[in-house]
Each structure stands twice: as structure tokens, then as C-alpha cells.
Amino acid sequence: MTQTSSFPFRPDGPADLFLFMGQSNMAGRGVICPRFPQSAPAGLPGAGWEFRAVSDPNRLYPAKEPFGAQEDRPGGIFEPGMKTGSMVTSFINAYFRETRTPVIGISASKGGSAIREWQPGSPFLEDAFLRLQTAGRYLTDNHIPIRHRFVLWCQGETDGDLGTVPSVYEKDFLRMLEALLSEGVEHLFLVRIGYYNAAATPGSPAPDYAPILQAQDHLADTCPQVTMVSRLFAGMRDQGLMKDAFHYYQHAYNLVGEDAGQHAGRYVMEHLI
């Protein structure tokens, strides 16, 4: 990828480092269609970069979609060819508008993953830590100061499919969060999942995602290191913005990313500056 003259090679000051973690609706399955032809936004100049910890850990790339498409590690987070467009670039643009601080983003999401697969010692979480550590070394070596380290998390549909009990989901989530905090993450911003689209699978029993939605609300209400930044996925099914039983058109990811970026940015400006 060639960096254009309109996009700087690197931040000209401190940046905030984000791990974009979760399952497929964080990884991004966005496409366009005649009814929703909106593509992903272009990254604002200077707003954010992707650090490719797996495929090219020696430079920064201007943030663009499909974010993380090259970041597959056999034995870890591995889903080649699956990422088609996410909420990340929209999130970065909105966050930058609120904070005027650029983002360096790391892709660390795996479609179809349950919360039990994100526990300490698991291949997915250990790979996320390796990506974070690799980014830290690169940024230190290149004298790029990091102001804060955050996670943007969107995951839970698989646990809805599995019928994971809310108390178990919360316990496993908090165990994962404790491990993230021990690696230097300061705060987790949560994007709540939406609903299963039963209309896409007529005749099939529809799993109930309400217990996981309620567990995520409870985590955001009770854990000081967790802030809910978007609940917009919950309304996408009724707007026709789900492309299948689980995933969304790119327009939906754009809307959720903008909403989450605005709220995360406002939280940072109000509580961490």
C-alpha cells in the first residue's frame, strides 16, 4: 500500500492505542447493496493508522477498510478472506473529531468466538497480547508517544447462540478484562451486540440474545473500567440493515462506529484529560 501525500507518515504528537477486539461484527463483515449503497468512509488525514502486528510490523498504514484484512496468525486469530468492512475507520474518524488525538489501531477480532475463548492463556487472547506488545516495541523504537491504551470490544452473539448463562458471561468477561488491564490497557469501551435476524433463517429456532445484552448492560453499569459506547446494533434488524442472521451492511457498521467513536471520545475528554 502506498501512503499518499495527503496522509502523514506518522502522528506528529501523542496517539491513543486501541485494540479492536471481539468477534465478527468487530472484525467486519460489511458489504453494500442497492438499498444501502454506502461504503466505508475514508480515513480523515492524520486521524488514525493501522499497525499490522502480524503481516508488517515495521510501519504504520493509514486506517482504511477492510481494517485488519491482512492480520491472520495461524494458531491464533486467523480468518483469512473474511474481513470485508468494519466499524473501525468510522470509529477512528469520530474519535479524532472529539479528541483531536489520533488513533493507532490493532486488529484483534475473531468471528464466531465465544467469551470462553478469550480467557487468559487462550490462543486468541495471547495473540491479542502479542500484537499489543509488538506495537509497543515499534512505537517505542520509533519515538511515537502513546497517551492511552484502550480496547474497543464487540462480542457476544456466539454466546447467545450457545445459551451462555449471563453470570458465566460476566465472570469470563471480567477475567478477560483483568488480564487486559495487567497488560497496560486502561479502559474497555463496549459496543453492545444486536439481535439475531430470524427472518434470514425461516423455520429455524431463533436464539435469545436478550440475556447477553442484559449482561453487557450490567457490566457497563457496575465495572468502572467499562463504558458502553453504542447500543445501535439493537435497532438495525428493524431497519433492514442486517445482511444475514448475524451480520450487517456496511452502512450499519458506519453508524455504529461513528456513535461509538463519539461516545468514547467524549468519555476520554471528560474523564481522562
Buried (B, 14 or more C-beta within 10 A) or exposed (E): EEBEEEBBEBBEEEBBBBBBBBBBBBBBBBBBEEEBEBBBBBBBEBBBBBBBBBEBEEBBBBBBBBBBBBBBBEEBBBBEEBBBBBBBBBBBBBBBBBBEBBBBBBBBBBBBBBBBBBBEEBBBBBBBBBBBEBBBEBBEEEEBEBBBBBBBBBBBBBBBBBEBEBEEBBEBBBBBBEBBBEBBBBBBBBBBBBBBBBEBEEEEEEBEBEBBBBBBBBBBEEBEBBBBBBBBBBEBBEBBBBBEBBBBBBBBBBBBBBBBBBBBBBBBEEEEE
